[in-house]
Amino acid sequence: MYYEEIWIEAEQWSNEYDIYDENTDVKVIFENGTEAVATFITNKNIMSLREKNQATGECLSGNYF
């Protein structure tokens, strides 16, 4: 199966982000029109989200990011 288009959310951002502490979505559109979507997350971003959620009480106080 061949792809027709790949869209990477991070390509839409300004250049002011930390490549080591980020997450982004990617969408692949195939020739037959089906789509696949994935989210890519750095390990540092997972830890940052857990720390924030522990402080705010979100996501069961950081028990999941």
Phi and psi restraints in degrees (range 20) as a CNS / XPLOR table:
assign (resid 1 and name C) (resid 2 and name N)
       (resid 2 and name CA) (resid 2 and name C) 1.0 -104.5 20.0 2
assign (resid 2 and name N) (resid 2 and name CA)
       (resid 2 and name C) (resid 3 and name N) 1.0 150.7 20.0 2
assign (resid 2 and name C) (resid 3 and name N)
       (resid 3 and name CA) (resid 3 and name C) 1.0 -95.0 20.0 2
assign (resid 3 and name N) (resid 3 and name CA)
       (resid 3 and name C) (resid 4 and name N) 1.0 151.9 20.0 2
assign (resid 3 and name C) (resid 4 and name N)
       (resid 4 and name CA) (resid 4 and name C) 1.0 -101.3 20.0 2
assign (resid 4 and name N) (resid 4 and name CA)
       (resid 4 and name C) (resid 5 and name N) 1.0 -37.8 20.0 2
assign (resid 4 and name C) (resid 5 and name N)
       (resid 5 and name CA) (resid 5 and name C) 1.0 -151.0 20.0 2
assign (resid 5 and name N) (resid 5 and name CA)
       (resid 5 and name C) (resid 6 and name N) 1.0 144.5 20.0 2
assign (resid 5 and name C) (resid 6 and name N)
       (resid 6 and name CA) (resid 6 and name C) 1.0 -124.9 20.0 2
assign (resid 6 and name N) (resid 6 and name CA)
       (resid 6 and name C) (resid 7 and name N) 1.0 125.6 20.0 2
assign (resid 6 and name C) (resid 7 and name N)
       (resid 7 and name CA) (resid 7 and name C) 1.0 -114.2 20.0 2
assign (resid 7 and name N) (resid 7 and name CA)
       (resid 7 and name C) (resid 8 and name N) 1.0 126.1 20.0 2
assign (resid 7 and name C) (resid 8 and name N)
       (resid 8 and name CA) (resid 8 and name C) 1.0 -117.0 20.0 2
assign (resid 8 and name N) (resid 8 and name CA)
       (resid 8 and name C) (resid 9 and name N) 1.0 116.0 20.0 2
assign (resid 8 and name C) (resid 9 and name N)
       (resid 9 and name CA) (resid 9 and name C) 1.0 -53.7 20.0 2
assign (resid 9 and name N) (resid 9 and name CA)
       (resid 9 and name C) (resid 10 and name N) 1.0 -42.4 20.0 2
assign (resid 9 and name C) (resid 10 and name N)
       (resid 10 and name CA) (resid 10 and name C) 1.0 -60.3 20.0 2
assign (resid 10 and name N) (resid 10 and name CA)
       (resid 10 and name C) (resid 11 and name N) 1.0 -24.7 20.0 2
assign (resid 10 and name C) (resid 11 and name N)
       (resid 11 and name CA) (resid 11 and name C) 1.0 -67.8 20.0 2
assign (resid 11 and name N) (resid 11 and name CA)
       (resid 11 and name C) (resid 12 and name N) 1.0 -15.9 20.0 2
assign (resid 11 and name C) (resid 12 and name N)
       (resid 12 and name CA) (resid 12 and name C) 1.0 -88.8 20.0 2
assign (resid 12 and name N) (resid 12 and name CA)
       (resid 12 and name C) (resid 13 and name N) 1.0 -13.6 20.0 2
assign (resid 12 and name C) (resid 13 and name N)
       (resid 13 and name CA) (resid 13 and name C) 1.0 -79.4 20.0 2
assign (resid 13 and name N) (resid 13 and name CA)
       (resid 13 and name C) (resid 14 and name N) 1.0 162.8 20.0 2
assign (resid 13 and name C) (resid 14 and name N)
       (resid 14 and name CA) (resid 14 and name C) 1.0 -70.4 20.0 2
assign (resid 14 and name N) (resid 14 and name CA)
       (resid 14 and name C) (resid 15 and name N) 1.0 174.9 20.0 2
assign (resid 14 and name C) (resid 15 and name N)
       (resid 15 and name CA) (resid 15 and name C) 1.0 -82.3 20.0 2
assign (resid 15 and name N) (resid 15 and name CA)
       (resid 15 and name C) (resid 16 and name N) 1.0 9.2 20.0 2
assign (resid 15 and name C) (resid 16 and name N)
       (resid 16 and name CA) (resid 16 and name C) 1.0 -100.5 20.0 2
assign (resid 16 and name N) (resid 16 and name CA)
       (resid 16 and name C) (resid 17 and name N) 1.0 72.7 20.0 2
assign (resid 16 and name C) (resid 17 and name N)
       (resid 17 and name CA) (resid 17 and name C) 1.0 -148.5 20.0 2
assign (resid 17 and name N) (resid 17 and name CA)
       (resid 17 and name C) (resid 18 and name N) 1.0 159.8 20.0 2
assign (resid 17 and name C) (resid 18 and name N)
       (resid 18 and name CA) (resid 18 and name C) 1.0 -93.9 20.0 2
assign (resid 18 and name N) (resid 18 and name CA)
       (resid 18 and name C) (resid 19 and name N) 1.0 110.9 20.0 2
assign (resid 18 and name C) (resid 19 and name N)
       (resid 19 and name CA) (resid 19 and name C) 1.0 -63.9 20.0 2
assign (resid 19 and name N) (resid 19 and name CA)
       (resid 19 and name C) (resid 20 and name N) 1.0 -17.5 20.0 2
assign (resid 19 and name C) (resid 20 and name N)
       (resid 20 and name CA) (resid 20 and name C) 1.0 -92.5 20.0 2
assign (resid 20 and name N) (resid 20 and name CA)
       (resid 20 and name C) (resid 21 and name N) 1.0 -11.3 20.0 2
assign (resid 20 and name C) (resid 21 and name N)
       (resid 21 and name CA) (resid 21 and name C) 1.0 -134.8 20.0 2
assign (resid 21 and name N) (resid 21 and name CA)
       (resid 21 and name C) (resid 22 and name N) 1.0 70.2 20.0 2
assign (resid 21 and name C) (resid 22 and name N)
       (resid 22 and name CA) (resid 22 and name C) 1.0 -154.9 20.0 2
assign (resid 22 and name N) (resid 22 and name CA)
       (resid 22 and name C) (resid 23 and name N) 1.0 164.9 20.0 2
assign (resid 22 and name C) (resid 23 and name N)
       (resid 23 and name CA) (resid 23 and name C) 1.0 -139.2 20.0 2
assign (resid 23 and name N) (resid 23 and name CA)
       (resid 23 and name C) (resid 24 and name N) 1.0 151.9 20.0 2
assign (resid 23 and name C) (resid 24 and name N)
       (resid 24 and name CA) (resid 24 and name C) 1.0 -150.7 20.0 2
assign (resid 24 and name N) (resid 24 and name CA)
       (resid 24 and name C) (resid 25 and name N) 1.0 152.4 20.0 2
assign (resid 24 and name C) (resid 25 and name N)
       (resid 25 and name CA) (resid 25 and name C) 1.0 -98.9 20.0 2
assign (resid 25 and name N) (resid 25 and name CA)
       (resid 25 and name C) (resid 26 and name N) 1.0 148.3 20.0 2
assign (resid 25 and name C) (resid 26 and name N)
       (resid 26 and name CA) (resid 26 and name C) 1.0 -131.5 20.0 2
assign (resid 26 and name N) (resid 26 and name CA)
       (resid 26 and name C) (resid 27 and name N) 1.0 134.8 20.0 2
assign (resid 26 and name C) (resid 27 and name N)
       (resid 27 and name CA) (resid 27 and name C) 1.0 -122.8 20.0 2
assign (resid 27 and name N) (resid 27 and name CA)
       (resid 27 and name C) (resid 28 and name N) 1.0 130.6 20.0 2
assign (resid 27 and name C) (resid 28 and name N)
       (resid 28 and name CA) (resid 28 and name C) 1.0 -114.1 20.0 2
assign (resid 28 and name N) (resid 28 and name CA)
       (resid 28 and name C) (resid 29 and name N) 1.0 127.3 20.0 2
assign (resid 28 and name C) (resid 29 and name N)
       (resid 29 and name CA) (resid 29 and name C) 1.0 -108.9 20.0 2
assign (resid 29 and name N) (resid 29 and name CA)
       (resid 29 and name C) (resid 30 and name N) 1.0 124.4 20.0 2
assign (resid 29 and name C) (resid 30 and name N)
       (resid 30 and name CA) (resid 30 and name C) 1.0 -91.9 20.0 2
assign (resid 30 and name N) (resid 30 and name CA)
       (resid 30 and name C) (resid 31 and name N) 1.0 165.1 20.0 2
assign (resid 30 and name C) (resid 31 and name N)
       (resid 31 and name CA) (resid 31 and name C) 1.0 -54.6 20.0 2
assign (resid 31 and name N) (resid 31 and name CA)
       (resid 31 and name C) (resid 32 and name N) 1.0 -35.9 20.0 2
assign (resid 31 and name C) (resid 32 and name N)
       (resid 32 and name CA) (resid 32 and name C) 1.0 -83.1 20.0 2
assign (resid 32 and name N) (resid 32 and name CA)
       (resid 32 and name C) (resid 33 and name N) 1.0 3.0 20.0 2
assign (resid 32 and name C) (resid 33 and name N)
       (resid 33 and name CA) (resid 33 and name C) 1.0 95.5 20.0 2
assign (resid 33 and name N) (resid 33 and name CA)
       (resid 33 and name C) (resid 34 and name N) 1.0 -10.7 20.0 2
assign (resid 33 and name C) (resid 34 and name N)
       (resid 34 and name CA) (resid 34 and name C) 1.0 -71.8 20.0 2
assign (resid 34 and name N) (resid 34 and name CA)
       (resid 34 and name C) (resid 35 and name N) 1.0 154.5 20.0 2
assign (resid 34 and name C) (resid 35 and name N)
       (resid 35 and name CA) (resid 35 and name C) 1.0 -126.1 20.0 2
assign (resid 35 and name N) (resid 35 and name CA)
       (resid 35 and name C) (resid 36 and name N) 1.0 147.2 20.0 2
assign (resid 35 and name C) (resid 36 and name N)
       (resid 36 and name CA) (resid 36 and name C) 1.0 -128.3 20.0 2
assign (resid 36 and name N) (resid 36 and name CA)
       (resid 36 and name C) (resid 37 and name N) 1.0 138.9 20.0 2
assign (resid 36 and name C) (resid 37 and name N)
       (resid 37 and name CA) (resid 37 and name C) 1.0 -128.1 20.0 2
assign (resid 37 and name N) (resid 37 and name CA)
       (resid 37 and name C) (resid 38 and name N) 1.0 139.8 20.0 2
assign (resid 37 and name C) (resid 38 and name N)
       (resid 38 and name CA) (resid 38 and name C) 1.0 -141.4 20.0 2
assign (resid 38 and name N) (resid 38 and name CA)
       (resid 38 and name C) (resid 39 and name N) 1.0 150.7 20.0 2
assign (resid 38 and name C) (resid 39 and name N)
       (resid 39 and name CA) (resid 39 and name C) 1.0 -112.2 20.0 2
assign (resid 39 and name N) (resid 39 and name CA)
       (resid 39 and name C) (resid 40 and name N) 1.0 130.5 20.0 2
assign (resid 39 and name C) (resid 40 and name N)
       (resid 40 and name CA) (resid 40 and name C) 1.0 -109.1 20.0 2
assign (resid 40 and name N) (resid 40 and name CA)
       (resid 40 and name C) (resid 41 and name N) 1.0 130.5 20.0 2
assign (resid 40 and name C) (resid 41 and name N)
       (resid 41 and name CA) (resid 41 and name C) 1.0 -132.2 20.0 2
assign (resid 41 and name N) (resid 41 and name CA)
       (resid 41 and name C) (resid 42 and name N) 1.0 132.9 20.0 2
assign (resid 41 and name C) (resid 42 and name N)
       (resid 42 and name CA) (resid 42 and name C) 1.0 -79.5 20.0 2
assign (resid 42 and name N) (resid 42 and name CA)
       (resid 42 and name C) (resid 43 and name N) 1.0 155.9 20.0 2
assign (resid 42 and name C) (resid 43 and name N)
       (resid 43 and name CA) (resid 43 and name C) 1.0 -59.8 20.0 2
assign (resid 43 and name N) (resid 43 and name CA)
       (resid 43 and name C) (resid 44 and name N) 1.0 -40.9 20.0 2
assign (resid 43 and name C) (resid 44 and name N)
       (resid 44 and name CA) (resid 44 and name C) 1.0 -62.9 20.0 2
assign (resid 44 and name N) (resid 44 and name CA)
       (resid 44 and name C) (resid 45 and name N) 1.0 -35.9 20.0 2
assign (resid 44 and name C) (resid 45 and name N)
       (resid 45 and name CA) (resid 45 and name C) 1.0 -67.6 20.0 2
assign (resid 45 and name N) (resid 45 and name CA)
       (resid 45 and name C) (resid 46 and name N) 1.0 -36.8 20.0 2
assign (resid 45 and name C) (resid 46 and name N)
       (resid 46 and name CA) (resid 46 and name C) 1.0 -61.2 20.0 2
assign (resid 46 and name N) (resid 46 and name CA)
       (resid 46 and name C) (resid 47 and name N) 1.0 -45.0 20.0 2
assign (resid 46 and name C) (resid 47 and name N)
       (resid 47 and name CA) (resid 47 and name C) 1.0 -65.7 20.0 2
assign (resid 47 and name N) (resid 47 and name CA)
       (resid 47 and name C) (resid 48 and name N) 1.0 -40.3 20.0 2
assign (resid 47 and name C) (resid 48 and name N)
       (resid 48 and name CA) (resid 48 and name C) 1.0 -62.5 20.0 2
assign (resid 48 and name N) (resid 48 and name CA)
       (resid 48 and name C) (resid 49 and name N) 1.0 -43.0 20.0 2
assign (resid 48 and name C) (resid 49 and name N)
       (resid 49 and name CA) (resid 49 and name C) 1.0 -65.7 20.0 2
assign (resid 49 and name N) (resid 49 and name CA)
       (resid 49 and name C) (resid 50 and name N) 1.0 -41.0 20.0 2
assign (resid 49 and name C) (resid 50 and name N)
       (resid 50 and name CA) (resid 50 and name C) 1.0 -61.8 20.0 2
assign (resid 50 and name N) (resid 50 and name CA)
       (resid 50 and name C) (resid 51 and name N) 1.0 -43.8 20.0 2
assign (resid 50 and name C) (resid 51 and name N)
       (resid 51 and name CA) (resid 51 and name C) 1.0 -62.9 20.0 2
assign (resid 51 and name N) (resid 51 and name CA)
       (resid 51 and name C) (resid 52 and name N) 1.0 -44.7 20.0 2
assign (resid 51 and name C) (resid 52 and name N)
       (resid 52 and name CA) (resid 52 and name C) 1.0 -61.1 20.0 2
assign (resid 52 and name N) (resid 52 and name CA)
       (resid 52 and name C) (resid 53 and name N) 1.0 -44.6 20.0 2
assign (resid 52 and name C) (resid 53 and name N)
       (resid 53 and name CA) (resid 53 and name C) 1.0 -68.7 20.0 2
assign (resid 53 and name N) (resid 53 and name CA)
       (resid 53 and name C) (resid 54 and name N) 1.0 -31.7 20.0 2
assign (resid 53 and name C) (resid 54 and name N)
       (resid 54 and name CA) (resid 54 and name C) 1.0 -63.9 20.0 2
assign (resid 54 and name N) (resid 54 and name CA)
       (resid 54 and name C) (resid 55 and name N) 1.0 -39.4 20.0 2
assign (resid 54 and name C) (resid 55 and name N)
       (resid 55 and name CA) (resid 55 and name C) 1.0 -72.2 20.0 2
assign (resid 55 and name N) (resid 55 and name CA)
       (resid 55 and name C) (resid 56 and name N) 1.0 -35.9 20.0 2
assign (resid 55 and name C) (resid 56 and name N)
       (resid 56 and name CA) (resid 56 and name C) 1.0 -94.6 20.0 2
assign (resid 56 and name N) (resid 56 and name CA)
       (resid 56 and name C) (resid 57 and name N) 1.0 -15.5 20.0 2
assign (resid 56 and name C) (resid 57 and name N)
       (resid 57 and name CA) (resid 57 and name C) 1.0 87.7 20.0 2
assign (resid 57 and name N) (resid 57 and name CA)
       (resid 57 and name C) (resid 58 and name N) 1.0 -0.6 20.0 2
assign (resid 57 and name C) (resid 58 and name N)
       (resid 58 and name CA) (resid 58 and name C) 1.0 -69.4 20.0 2
assign (resid 58 and name N) (resid 58 and name CA)
       (resid 58 and name C) (resid 59 and name N) 1.0 159.2 20.0 2
assign (resid 58 and name C) (resid 59 and name N)
       (resid 59 and name CA) (resid 59 and name C) 1.0 51.1 20.0 2
assign (resid 59 and name N) (resid 59 and name CA)
       (resid 59 and name C) (resid 60 and name N) 1.0 51.6 20.0 2
assign (resid 59 and name C) (resid 60 and name N)
       (resid 60 and name CA) (resid 60 and name C) 1.0 53.0 20.0 2
assign (resid 60 and name N) (resid 60 and name CA)
       (resid 60 and name C) (resid 61 and name N) 1.0 46.5 20.0 2
assign (resid 60 and name C) (resid 61 and name N)
       (resid 61 and name CA) (resid 61 and name C) 1.0 57.0 20.0 2
assign (resid 61 and name N) (resid 61 and name CA)
       (resid 61 and name C) (resid 62 and name N) 1.0 42.0 20.0 2
assign (resid 61 and name C) (resid 62 and name N)
       (resid 62 and name CA) (resid 62 and name C) 1.0 84.6 20.0 2
assign (resid 62 and name N) (resid 62 and name CA)
       (resid 62 and name C) (resid 63 and name N) 1.0 8.2 20.0 2
assign (resid 62 and name C) (resid 63 and name N)
       (resid 63 and name CA) (resid 63 and name C) 1.0 -67.2 20.0 2
assign (resid 63 and name N) (resid 63 and name CA)
       (resid 63 and name C) (resid 64 and name N) 1.0 -22.8 20.0 2
assign (resid 63 and name C) (resid 64 and name N)
       (resid 64 and name CA) (resid 64 and name C) 1.0 -137.7 20.0 2
assign (resid 64 and name N) (resid 64 and name CA)
       (resid 64 and name C) (resid 65 and name N) 1.0 152.7 20.0 2
